[in-house]
Amino acid sequence: MAELAATLSVVAETGFPRLREVVAVSQGVGRSAEEDRLAFDLEVIIAGLQQRLAAGRPA
């Protein structure tokens, strides 16, 4: 998430609004319980995809 936040910081503020929301939620900005769950789910999915890629298996 830190890399994504850094990348978004150099893009126009109107670009990628949904990705900006995901980053904000992952950083705990204005989170609700539902958003906490979404952030957790996304982290699990991303971690799983990273493991598959590291093992040389297609995502």
C-alpha positions as CSV (number, residue, x, y, z in Angstrom):
1,M,0.0,0.0,0.0
2,A,2.9,2.4,0.7
3,E,4.2,2.0,-2.8
4,L,0.7,2.6,-4.2
5,A,0.3,5.7,-2.1
6,A,3.7,7.0,-3.2
7,T,2.7,6.4,-6.9
8,L,-0.6,8.2,-6.4
9,S,1.1,11.1,-4.8
10,V,2.7,12.0,-8.1
11,V,-0.5,11.6,-10.2
12,A,-3.1,14.4,-10.6
13,E,-5.4,14.4,-7.6
14,T,-8.4,13.7,-9.9
15,G,-6.8,10.5,-11.2
16,F,-7.7,7.0,-9.9
17,P,-10.3,8.1,-7.3
18,R,-11.2,4.5,-6.3
19,L,-7.6,3.6,-5.8
20,R,-7.2,6.6,-3.6
21,E,-10.1,5.5,-1.5
22,V,-8.6,2.0,-1.1
23,V,-5.3,3.6,0.1
24,A,-7.1,5.9,2.5
25,V,-9.1,3.0,3.9
26,S,-5.9,1.0,4.3
27,Q,-4.3,3.9,6.2
28,G,-7.3,4.1,8.5
29,V,-8.7,7.4,7.3
30,G,-12.4,7.6,8.1
31,R,-12.9,3.8,8.3
32,S,-16.1,2.1,9.1
33,A,-16.4,-1.5,10.2
34,E,-17.4,-2.4,6.6
35,E,-14.4,-0.6,5.2
36,D,-12.1,-2.3,7.7
37,R,-13.4,-5.6,6.3
38,L,-12.9,-4.6,2.7
39,A,-9.3,-3.5,3.5
40,F,-8.6,-6.8,5.2
41,D,-10.1,-8.8,2.3
42,L,-8.0,-6.8,-0.2
43,E,-4.8,-7.4,1.8
44,V,-5.5,-11.2,1.9
45,I,-6.2,-11.3,-1.9
46,I,-3.1,-9.3,-2.7
47,A,-0.9,-11.4,-0.4
48,G,-2.3,-14.6,-2.0
49,L,-1.6,-13.3,-5.5
50,Q,1.9,-12.3,-4.5
51,Q,2.6,-15.8,-3.2
52,R,1.3,-17.3,-6.4
53,L,3.5,-15.1,-8.5
54,A,6.5,-15.8,-6.4
55,A,5.9,-19.5,-6.8
56,G,5.7,-19.1,-10.6
57,R,2.1,-20.0,-10.8
58,P,-0.3,-17.9,-12.8
59,A,-2.6,-15.6,-10.9
